[in-house]
């Protein structure tokens, strides 16, 4: 069996990663489960122990862990190009699909049928965000101290409007100090338990020596780091030279570079930061458009953080970067720029840190600062749910009328998610159909 798998070529892996890019629905948990089933159980390209070891590293990083896991395995199997192909194909199908959906949204969003579908999807998205807060909170908030951090984070961002990066920094400091003086309070294990058994010989097995390209050396470390810094500097300098530092594309590149480094806890955790910058400060899109973008992101494959491609698309269209006669070109370029700068750090973390992680095959554990940050993330996600609920239930503002049909749809979505464990895609589709029916009947 091992000899069969050992002949896996880069082209064979390419077609697998491409197929995965079109199938990766269900958020990070579903995407990781799909990779585990294919790579560990069926194809046996990697053993379960090595798979979980890579996953634990990706869990500690900012950024989409499923995409980083694909990058890690692709790199381990086929060197740098293998990682670039695996991680890139995890993202590209979603990017192209979202571009198409974003164009339909901006072009036909006012058409009654499209507006009706979006009307039903918005309360569903609110329920999905609440469910995300519950899922993360049930794992992360194991004691009163962590509950207090979550509550403080919610108050800080909701009432005091503290920037998300500052909340992450303060939570990390609290976790660092708490880890020294109360280590038991800030200990959290891996989010994914080990499976009951291994699945036989694999290309990268438990006792397979680390490939030569994955061995850690300081020389390689600094070469990789310098390469990514140069790529980033050249890209952002080119944008600044063409459009100026205050140009929309340059500001998008700078903003989403920062966002990419703050995505601890997944996409839901960074969305409030994206909202603050993209909606409140830069005015690339409106709050309601942000909700619509999240709804579209939930219905497409790939990591949920791909909603940033929608933000870039709408921002490029709104700003008419290349003039009023080239709105589509402006939107496509902006969406591409945003996606590039959002995911560039993810590739850097894997190609830079992978060799160090391969020096040991023991399971990594969450650090105390990360535990505190995860607790704060729960409070931030609750704030996002409150924001969505206010805009969905009072579409004209708190002084306007209350939208009862949206409440009914949202409660139905919540019951489906919490009580019946329904998938996100069916919930979104059913709620969209309900919204369309309501709009056609009323």
C-alpha angles and dihedrals in degrees: 000000000000092000090053092053093043089068093062105133129208090250091054090050090047092060092047093051090046091052090047089054090061095042102044100111125139103061126268095314092054093042093050091047090051092051091047092052093048104036101033105029106027111022096025092211090145135017121246093246093054091042092054092043090057091043093054090054091050090050090060094051127085111247137051106326096202093054090046091049090054089049091049095051092043090051093047091052102039109014124242097332090050090056094045092050095046095047094040095051089049087063109029100070090052091048094054093044092049091049089055093046091046091053091050089048095052094040101041103016092114093054106112095236094051092042090051093053091049089047089061096041096055097068088043089056090051090054090047091054091049089050090050090053089050094049094049093039094052089057100037107037101071100148144018094269093058091045088053092052090051092049092047091050091052093050092045096054098032103042105018097033092226110178115256095238090057091051090052091048095049092046090050091052091049090051092048093051093041091050090059098046103027106021094164090061094058102042118116126166129218117303090229119057121217116265120250096251145009120252105228134265117348139183089252101032132177092267098034108126116244109268115251093248090055097054114115120244128159090229092058091043093057093042092054092044092049091047093055093044090052092047091051094045094048092048097048093039089054091052091047091050093049101039106014127250092280093048117120096246093048092048090048090052092050095043096048092046087060091044091052090057093051103049096113108151097025135276096316089060095054097041093085088055091048089048092051093051104033099038108025103031108025099025093215089148140353129262092252091050088053090057090048090050092053089050090054091045091054091057098050131074121253132053116330090235084075084088083089087072087062090049090053093045094052091042093052091046093047094047093044089216094186096034136279092287093057103048094136092050090049091050096046093048092047092048091050092049092050093049093048095052093041095055102033092085091051091060090045093053092053099042091041100042101028096084091051091050090050090060087080132027097202118118115267119228130211114263122235093252091053090050090055092045090052090052091050089049089061090059091047092052091050087054089053090051091051091050092051093046093052092051094044099044096039102032092169094045132271091298091056130079124295115249105227097178089057090052091052092049091047093050091048090051091049092051090049091051100040103032105030099027091230119179121257095242096054091046092051093046095048093046090049090053090048091051091050091050092050093049093048093048099042 
